[in-house]
Amino acid sequence: RRRRRRGKGRGKKRKGKGKKRGKGRRRGSKGRKKKKGKGKKRKRRRRRRRKGSKGKGK
């Protein structure tokens, strides 16, 4: 149980933050507008994934 939770948590955090943050910073003014929209979507997606993974583990 411990190994599975650690692996999934680390992988998701690094992939999601790295890819989306890099794209927004490169575009400049356009990136700022898109960052606000993407930030809201990130929170919703993460919550849904966490609930599903916890249910399967139990």
C-alpha positions as a LaTeX table, in Angstrom:
\begin{tabular}{lrrr}
\hline
Residue & $x$ (\AA) & $y$ (\AA) & $z$ (\AA) \\
\hline
Arg1 & 0.00 & 0.00 & 0.00 \\
Arg2 & 2.74 & 2.50 & 0.89 \\
Arg3 & 4.72 & 1.94 & $-2.30$ \\
Arg4 & 1.68 & 2.37 & $-4.55$ \\
Arg5 & 0.53 & 5.66 & $-2.95$ \\
Arg6 & 4.01 & 7.22 & $-3.04$ \\
Gly7 & 4.62 & 6.34 & $-6.68$ \\
Lys8 & 1.28 & 7.69 & $-7.96$ \\
Gly9 & 1.48 & 10.90 & $-5.92$ \\
Arg10 & 4.98 & 11.87 & $-7.00$ \\
Gly11 & 4.42 & 11.11 & $-10.68$ \\
Lys12 & 1.17 & 13.08 & $-11.02$ \\
Lys13 & 2.48 & 16.17 & $-9.23$ \\
Arg14 & 5.66 & 16.43 & $-11.30$ \\
Lys15 & 4.03 & 15.80 & $-14.69$ \\
Gly16 & 1.08 & 18.17 & $-14.23$ \\
Lys17 & 3.03 & 21.12 & $-12.80$ \\
Gly18 & 6.06 & 20.89 & $-15.11$ \\
Lys19 & 4.27 & 20.73 & $-18.45$ \\
Lys20 & 1.55 & 23.36 & $-17.87$ \\
Arg21 & 3.72 & 25.89 & $-16.04$ \\
Gly22 & 6.44 & 25.87 & $-18.72$ \\
Lys23 & 3.99 & 26.55 & $-21.56$ \\
Gly24 & 2.36 & 29.50 & $-19.78$ \\
Arg25 & 5.63 & 31.26 & $-18.96$ \\
Arg26 & 6.99 & 31.04 & $-22.51$ \\
Arg27 & 3.95 & 32.72 & $-24.08$ \\
Gly28 & 4.03 & 35.74 & $-21.76$ \\
Ser29 & 0.81 & 37.81 & $-21.79$ \\
Lys30 & $-1.13$ & 35.01 & $-23.48$ \\
Gly31 & 0.18 & 32.57 & $-20.89$ \\
Arg32 & $-1.16$ & 34.65 & $-18.00$ \\
Lys33 & $-4.75$ & 34.46 & $-19.27$ \\
Lys34 & $-4.50$ & 30.71 & $-19.88$ \\
Lys35 & $-2.89$ & 30.08 & $-16.48$ \\
Lys36 & $-6.03$ & 31.26 & $-14.67$ \\
Gly37 & $-8.25$ & 28.86 & $-16.63$ \\
Lys38 & $-5.85$ & 25.92 & $-16.31$ \\
Gly39 & $-5.39$ & 26.47 & $-12.57$ \\
Lys40 & $-9.10$ & 25.98 & $-11.89$ \\
Lys41 & $-9.22$ & 22.83 & $-14.01$ \\
Arg42 & $-6.18$ & 21.35 & $-12.26$ \\
Lys43 & $-7.82$ & 21.40 & $-8.83$ \\
Arg44 & $-11.01$ & 19.73 & $-10.04$ \\
Arg45 & $-9.16$ & 16.98 & $-11.91$ \\
Arg46 & $-6.87$ & 16.19 & $-8.99$ \\
Arg47 & $-9.72$ & 15.83 & $-6.51$ \\
Arg48 & $-11.57$ & 13.38 & $-8.76$ \\
Arg49 & $-8.46$ & 11.29 & $-9.32$ \\
Arg50 & $-7.60$ & 11.12 & $-5.62$ \\
Lys51 & $-11.08$ & 9.96 & $-4.65$ \\
Gly52 & $-10.96$ & 7.19 & $-7.27$ \\
Ser53 & $-7.48$ & 5.97 & $-6.31$ \\
Lys54 & $-8.35$ & 5.86 & $-2.59$ \\
Gly55 & $-11.51$ & 3.83 & $-3.23$ \\
Lys56 & $-9.65$ & 1.26 & $-5.34$ \\
Gly57 & $-6.87$ & 0.88 & $-2.75$ \\
Lys58 & $-9.31$ & 0.17 & 0.08 \\
\hline
\end{tabular}
